[in-house]
Amino acid sequence: MLGYMMRRLVILLLSLFIAAIVLFVLLRLLPGDPAGALVGVGATPEQIAAAQAQIGSDQPLGVQFITYLGDLARFDLGKSFVSRASVLDEISTRLSVTLPLALTAFALALLIAVPMGILAAVKSDRWSGLVLSVISQIGIAVPVFWLGILLVYEFALNLRWLPSGGFPLRGYADPGRAIESMVLPVLTIAIVMSASLMRYVRASMLEVLNSDFIRTARALGDSYTGALIRHGIRNAAVPVVAVLGIELSTTFLGAVVVEQVFSLPGMGSMLLLGIQQRDYPNIQGVLLVTTLLVLLTGFLADIIQRLLDPRLRHEARR
């Protein structure tokens, strides 16, 4: 198992390195020069040349690439072309919004989807199971931004229970307002994600309920509930864990939309601002950190799968 983890870790680092190269190349293939965003329309050639020298875009592409890799080796994501602030410091600040948003929504979606998915599978031949299945299908079809707007309209504008958006300037130093500002965004992501997860949990449980080992456990004297708890849930969890990794990765990526709907100062708004300003260090930093989060999520999901299923551990040893 340890050898497998080391191999997966090497693959993760190699994937991150390749992603860094691809991001660098793709941004430099875009037409125009980022120095133009600093000086604006009508700038003189001298002003443009000074801006290019300031951000280093006047250097050959190879020199820029070597400088970029050297900075990454020192865990330095550079400085913003526009604000001259450290990209790593800015991302650290933004992650304090994006990570709690994504992880809390993911945990809430699990609390909803797992019991509802199991119930939908157990009651699949009854009207209650059909209703749960239809509800999950409708939830999958709902766009996350549209649901966010509906929640704002109902709970912020009509009922006035929660703020429609924004985040306190003092951050979590003002915990009451910080939690209030996160409630609607978390609900928005959790509702949409739980609908998708419920379908996967239901499908996995249906496969387990019709398996031979459940019938064998029943024949050996286990009750239906006991066989389900002792044997069914663990086996059903193995394929679901892989889906959970994908869903959590999607949550990090989907934070761009949700943060815009609720005006949250997270990674998504930083990325959009960087694109508007052609701020290459900000764009590279956000996308690289997001890629790292996605790769780490896949790595953890893969390890958890092998901890749950000894057959996968045996296959890895072979």
C-alpha positions in Angstrom: 0.0 0.0 0.0 2.8 2.4 0.8 4.5 1.7 -2.5 1.2 2.4 -4.3 0.8 5.7 -2.4 4.3 6.8 -3.4 3.6 6.0 -7.0 0.4 8.0 -6.9 2.2 10.9 -5.2 4.8 10.9 -8.0 2.1 10.9 -10.6 0.4 13.8 -8.7 3.6 15.9 -8.7 4.2 15.1 -12.4 0.7 16.1 -13.3 1.0 19.3 -11.4 4.3 20.1 -13.2 2.7 19.4 -16.6 -0.3 21.6 -15.7 2.1 24.5 -14.8 3.8 24.2 -18.2 0.5 24.1 -20.0 -0.9 27.1 -18.2 2.3 29.1 -18.9 2.2 28.3 -22.6 -1.5 28.8 -23.1 -1.5 32.3 -21.5 1.5 33.4 -23.7 -0.4 32.2 -26.8 -3.1 34.7 -26.2 -2.9 37.8 -28.5 -1.7 41.0 -27.1 0.7 42.0 -24.4 -0.4 42.2 -20.7 1.6 45.4 -20.4 -1.3 47.1 -22.3 -3.6 46.5 -19.3 -1.2 48.5 -17.1 -0.9 51.6 -19.3 -4.3 51.8 -20.9 -5.5 53.1 -24.2 -3.4 55.9 -25.9 -0.1 55.0 -24.2 3.1 56.1 -25.9 5.6 53.5 -27.0 7.9 54.6 -24.2 5.2 53.9 -21.6 4.5 50.5 -23.1 8.2 49.6 -23.1 8.5 50.7 -19.5 5.5 48.6 -18.5 6.9 45.6 -20.4 10.2 46.0 -18.6 8.4 46.2 -15.3 6.5 42.9 -15.7 9.2 41.1 -17.7 7.2 40.5 -20.9 10.0 42.1 -22.9 12.2 39.1 -22.2 12.4 36.1 -24.5 9.8 33.4 -23.8 12.5 30.9 -22.7 13.8 33.3 -20.1 10.3 34.0 -18.8 9.7 30.2 -18.6 12.9 29.5 -16.7 12.1 32.4 -14.3 8.6 31.0 -13.8 9.9 27.5 -13.0 12.5 28.9 -10.6 9.8 30.8 -8.8 7.7 27.7 -8.5 10.6 25.7 -7.1 10.7 28.3 -4.3 6.9 28.1 -3.8 6.7 31.7 -5.2 3.8 32.4 -7.5 5.0 35.8 -8.3 3.5 39.3 -7.9 0.4 40.7 -9.5 1.1 42.8 -12.6 -1.6 45.3 -11.4 -1.4 45.5 -7.6 2.2 44.3 -7.2 0.9 42.2 -4.3 2.2 38.7 -3.7 -0.1 36.2 -5.5 0.5 33.5 -2.9 -0.6 35.9 -0.1 -3.7 36.9 -2.0 -4.6 33.3 -2.8 -4.2 32.4 0.9 -6.6 35.2 1.8 -9.1 34.1 -0.9 -8.9 30.4 0.1 -10.2 31.3 3.6 -13.5 32.0 1.8 -13.4 29.3 -1.0 -12.3 26.3 1.1 -14.9 26.7 3.9 -17.6 27.3 1.2 -16.7 24.2 -0.8 -16.0 21.9 2.1 -19.1 22.9 4.1 -21.3 22.5 1.1 -19.7 19.1 0.3 -20.3 17.9 3.9 -23.9 19.1 3.8 -24.5 17.4 0.5 -23.2 14.1 1.9 -25.5 14.4 4.9 -28.4 14.8 2.5 -27.5 12.5 -0.3 -26.3 9.4 1.5 -29.4 8.6 3.6 -31.7 9.8 0.8 -29.9 7.7 -1.8 -30.0 4.6 0.4 -33.7 5.1 1.1 -34.4 5.6 -2.6 -32.7 2.3 -3.3 -34.4 0.3 -0.5 -37.8 1.8 -1.5 -37.2 1.6 -5.2 -40.3 -0.5 -5.8 -42.5 1.9 -3.9 -43.9 5.3 -4.6 -41.6 7.0 -2.0 -38.6 5.7 -3.8 -39.9 7.0 -7.1 -40.6 10.4 -5.6 -37.0 10.6 -4.3 -35.6 9.6 -7.7 -37.7 12.3 -9.5 -36.6 15.0 -7.0 -32.9 14.1 -7.5 -33.4 14.2 -11.3 -35.0 17.6 -11.1 -32.1 18.8 -8.9 -29.5 17.7 -11.4 -31.2 19.7 -14.1 -31.3 23.0 -12.1 -28.4 25.4 -12.9 -26.5 26.4 -9.8 -26.6 30.1 -10.5 -30.4 30.0 -11.1 -30.9 28.2 -7.8 -28.7 30.8 -6.1 -30.8 33.7 -7.5 -34.0 32.0 -6.3 -32.6 31.6 -2.8 -31.6 35.2 -2.7 -35.0 36.3 -3.9 -36.8 34.2 -1.3 -34.6 34.4 1.8 -32.9 37.8 1.3 -35.4 39.9 -0.5 -38.8 38.5 0.6 -38.2 37.1 4.1 -35.1 39.2 4.8 -33.6 36.4 7.0 -30.2 36.4 5.4 -27.9 38.8 3.4 -28.1 38.7 -0.3 -24.4 38.6 -0.8 -21.0 40.1 0.3 -18.6 39.1 3.0 -17.6 41.2 6.1 -14.5 43.3 5.7 -13.2 41.9 9.0 -13.7 38.3 7.7 -14.0 35.6 10.4 -13.1 38.2 13.1 -16.9 39.0 12.7 -18.1 35.4 12.9 -21.8 36.1 13.1 -21.9 38.1 9.8 -19.4 35.7 8.2 -21.5 32.7 8.9 -24.7 34.5 7.7 -23.0 35.5 4.4 -22.0 31.8 3.8 -25.4 30.2 4.5 -27.1 30.8 1.1 -24.0 30.0 -1.0 -23.5 26.8 0.9 -27.1 25.8 0.5 -26.9 26.6 -3.3 -24.0 24.3 -3.9 -25.2 21.6 -1.4 -28.7 21.2 -2.9 -27.4 20.8 -6.5 -24.6 18.5 -5.4 -26.8 16.3 -3.2 -29.2 15.7 -6.1 -26.3 14.4 -8.2 -24.8 12.4 -5.4 -28.1 10.8 -4.5 -28.4 9.3 -8.0 -24.9 7.6 -7.6 -25.7 6.4 -4.1 -29.0 4.9 -5.2 -27.4 3.2 -8.3 -24.6 1.7 -6.2 -27.0 0.5 -3.4 -29.3 -1.1 -6.0 -26.4 -3.1 -7.3 -25.4 -4.2 -3.8 -28.9 -5.1 -2.8 -29.1 -7.5 -5.7 -25.7 -9.1 -5.0 -25.0 -12.7 -3.9 -23.3 -11.7 -0.7 -26.4 -9.9 0.7 -28.5 -13.0 0.0 -25.8 -15.2 1.6 -25.7 -13.0 4.7 -29.5 -13.2 4.9 -29.4 -17.0 4.6 -26.8 -17.1 7.4 -29.3 -15.4 9.7 -28.7 -11.7 9.4 -31.7 -9.5 9.2 -32.2 -7.3 6.1 -31.1 -4.2 8.0 -28.1 -6.0 9.6 -26.9 -7.4 6.2 -27.3 -3.9 4.7 -25.3 -2.2 7.5 -22.6 -4.9 7.9 -22.0 -5.7 4.2 -24.0 -3.5 1.9 -23.0 0.0 2.8 -19.2 -0.6 2.7 -19.3 -2.3 -0.7 -21.6 0.4 -2.1 -19.2 3.1 -0.8 -16.3 1.9 -3.0 -17.6 3.3 -6.4 -19.3 6.2 -4.7 -16.0 7.4 -3.2 -14.6 8.0 -6.7 -17.7 10.0 -7.6 -17.2 12.0 -4.4 -13.7 13.0 -5.4 -15.1 14.2 -8.8 -17.9 16.1 -7.1 -15.6 17.8 -4.6 -13.3 18.8 -7.5 -16.3 20.2 -9.4 -17.2 22.2 -6.3 -13.8 24.0 -6.3 -14.2 24.8 -10.0 -17.9 25.8 -9.7 -17.0 28.3 -6.9 -16.4 30.8 -9.7 -20.1 31.0 -10.5 -21.4 30.9 -6.9 -18.9 33.5 -5.7 -20.1 35.8 -8.5 -23.7 35.3 -7.6 -23.2 36.1 -4.0 -20.3 38.6 -4.4 -17.9 36.6 -2.3 -14.1 37.5 -2.3 -12.9 34.0 -3.1 -10.7 32.3 -5.7 -13.4 32.6 -8.4 -13.6 36.4 -8.2 -9.8 36.6 -8.2 -9.6 34.5 -11.3 -12.2 36.6 -13.2 -10.6 39.9 -12.2 -7.2 38.5 -13.3 -8.7 37.6 -16.7 -10.2 41.0 -17.1 -6.9 42.7 -16.3 -4.7 40.2 -18.2 -2.9 39.7 -14.9 -0.9 36.5 -15.8 0.5 35.8 -12.3 -2.9 35.9 -10.7 -4.5 33.7 -13.4 -1.6 31.2 -13.3 -1.7 31.2 -9.5 -5.4 30.6 -9.1 -5.5 27.9 -11.8 -2.4 26.1 -10.5 -3.8 26.1 -6.9 -7.2 24.9 -8.2 -5.4 22.1 -10.2 -3.5 21.1 -7.1 -6.8 20.9 -5.1 -8.4 18.7 -7.8 -5.3 16.4 -7.9 -5.2 16.1 -4.1 -8.9 15.3 -4.1 -8.4 12.5 -6.7 -5.4 11.2 -4.8 -7.3 11.0 -1.5 -10.3 9.4 -3.1 -8.1 6.7 -4.7 -6.4 6.0 -1.3 -9.8 5.8 0.5 -11.1 3.4 -2.1 -8.2 1.0 -1.5 -8.7 1.2 2.3 -12.4 0.3 1.9 -11.9 -2.5 -0.6 -9.1 -5.1 0.1 -9.5 -6.4 -3.5 -8.0 -3.2 -4.8 -5.1 -3.4 -2.4 -4.4 -6.9 -3.6 -4.5 -5.7 -7.2 -2.1 -2.9 -6.4 0.4 -5.4 -4.8 0.3 -7.5 -7.9 
